[in-house]
Amino acid sequence: MVHRDDYRRREAAYVKHYVLDHYLQKLAFKIGHFQPGTTLNYIDGFSGPWQQATEELRDTSPHVALTQLCKAREELRARSNELRVRECSSRRTRRRLRC
């Protein structure tokens, strides 16, 4: 969940993360229901340089996006639909953020 307090002096990042937090999971559900077994590749072309306020990176685009995509994947799995999620970013990011 996006917390406004984590975004002092980063209002544009807050807006972007709010949109990811509220709409990306819905998009993943639609894709997963329409085409089970699909791989959804998440590429953030506007990520960084990070000025995260939290150690767990919860106020970064990759974390917000992966949190929502993983929730969608788990819920689809519970309904016997498979959605693969792949986050395309640096190795450092992938090591720190896992689905």
Buried (B, 14 or more C-beta within 10 A) or exposed (E): EBEEEBBEEBEEBBEBBBEBBEEBBEBBBEBBEEEEEBEBEBEBEEBEEBEBBEEEBBBBBBBBBBBBBBBBBEBBEEEEBEBEBEBEBEEEBBEEBEB
